[in-house]
Amino acid sequence: MLGPVSTRQLAVVAMAGQVNFVAAWILGGLLQPGYSTADQTVSELFARTADYPLVLWIGLAGLAPSYLATAAILRRALGGRGRVAVALFVVAAPLVIIVLVSPLDCMTNTGAACAARVDAGAVSAAHELHNLAAVALQLLLVATPVAVAVAVRGTRLAPWALGFGVLGVVTVLVVGVYPGRDGYGIAQRATFGFVNLWVSAIAVAALAGIRVPDRVEAR
């Protein structure tokens, strides 16, 4: 019978899921003929018309346990005061599953036919669900540093968490400016980079045994 999962094990799962995802979209982009990392979205590597959708599917699949492990780390570190941050990461996991089971109909930035379908609204419900779930997931994850900052307010860790929150909002705003423009792929990956960095920071803090103080120590 398996024993209780240690915080160190949770941290490894959390970080491994993020590394796995980055490796998947890098490898998928290299394998897909004509794919432009600079201009195309990561989701296009998982479209029904992609040559190697399984590569990104595996990368995405690793995010669900990564977010659940992060939630468990925060629950142990913050207790009841971290319930909002924990809930946000828990909800992120099923959103990943929704993205997994609803791939895009086609690679929207590689052909006029697909782009025309999207512009005309002639896409499947799965295509629409993919986009909705992906946006909801990103907004949810951007909110997690703010929730952590509130949970640790009055400690030396609060400014760090809030800083991550500001960084996340900036990346989302940048992506909002870029749809349909050259360089959108880079802008989108900036939002993923924020999440990769944030989750990894939590995992590293757990591995390092950093504890959340009850209040700011007097100088």
GUSE-507207 format. One record per residue (C-alpha): y, z, x. Coordinates in steps of 0.001 Angstrom, whole numbers, plus 500000, padded with zeros to 6 digits. Example, Ala and Ser with C-alpha at 12.3 -4.5 7.8 and 13.67 -1.06 7.14 Angstrom:
495500507800512300;498940507140513670;
END
This chain:
500000500000500000;503415499070501313;505760501887502184;509492502075501421;511664499367502921;513908500631505705;517610499852505939;516900497970509153;514404495744507344;516895495108504562;519510494137507131;517140491648508753;516384490051505362;520088489877504502;521040488186507765;517988485916507911;518827484447504511;522305483475505681;521043481937508940;518340480079507025;520906478546504670;523199477348507471;520252475865509353;519119474073506183;522383472285505489;522769471347509146;519235469935509335;519475468312505906;522711466587506887;521179465256510076;518146463898508233;520024462258505358;521046458663506281;524767458034505962;525569461624505047;529006462906506093;529217466639506728;532991466354506868;533408464718503461;530322465484501347;529214468654499622;526188470699500596;524804470341497066;524447466576497560;521643467256500045;519775468814497130;520483466001494626;517659464117492912;518513461027494949;518540462851498319;515801461911500778;514908465462501850;515962467853499055;513249470356499995;515122471212503192;518142472542501326;515925474020498595;514309476244501216;517725477173502566;519037478080499131;515896480019498233;516539482403501115;519902483420499682;518436485270496684;516556487902498736;519508488019501132;521892489080498348;519395491551496879;518887493113500315;522665493364500736;522907495084497359;520273497603498457;522121498275501723;525369498947499869;523594501148497327;522238503313500130;525522503392502029;527955503891499144;525949505607496445;527498505634492982;530956504610494155;529588501233495241;528052500346491871;530410497423491215;529800495807494615;526067496359494237;526070494803490753;527943491723491993;525367491062494698;522504491668492264;523932489147489790;524391486644492627;520612486394493083;519794484893489640;522749482535489999;521095481196493154;517922480636491127;519899478706488505;521320476483491236;517802475953492584;516383474750489269;519324472505488388;519897469906491132;522628467294490899;521622463966489352;522780461978492368;524803462114495569;528273461760494111;530043460767497328;527649458081498529;527897455459495829;530253454098493194;527560454200490515;527044457931490801;530766458629490987;531286456529487857;528611458530486011;530297461774486944;533765460518485973;532421459295482619;530653462573481963;527324460736481767;525391463341483712;522545465613482718;522847469203481539;521189470267484808;523935468537486802;526629470362484840;524762473670485066;524465473291488829;528220472952489217;528989475849486871;526489478173488538;527682477221492018;531336477942491157;530436481217489425;528363482260492436;531166481622494896;533760483471492808;531374486383492412;530789486612496152;534513486411496889;534971489489494693;532428491583496618;534672492547499570;537370493719497157;534804495820495303;533650497347498590;537269497992499642;537828499929496415;534602501867496961;535608502926500490;539326503399499825;540815506169501908;538519505434504836;538967503375507986;536590500750506598;538778499835503609;541190497526505491;538258495619506990;536663495040503602;539995494061502078;540583491658504958;537334489898504135;538461489706500520;541723488017501489;539811485590503700;537510484738500804;540393484053498429;542035481794501014;538859479736501424;538530479301497660;542156478168497392;541619475653500189;538597474206498403;540605474003495180;543146471772496924;540563469441498462;538318468014495685;537938464256496099;539775464188499419;538597463460502923;537468466630504604;536187468295501441;532841468979503082;534546471011505791;536610472918503247;533533473776501210;531665474964504292;534585477259505053;533818479142501834;530158479363502818;531202480537506259;533144483387504683;530046484534502789;527816484128505865;530223486239507908;530691488897505220;526997489437504507;526206489359508215;528905491982508862;527278494292506306;523872493684507896;525172494349511419;526873497553510238;523559498678508740;521664497841511941;524255499716513989;523891502771511755;527572502803510784;528163505374508060;530916505383505464;533157508438505979;534264510427502968;537918510157503956;540168509125506825;539805511516509692;542932513401510656;544569512269513854;
END
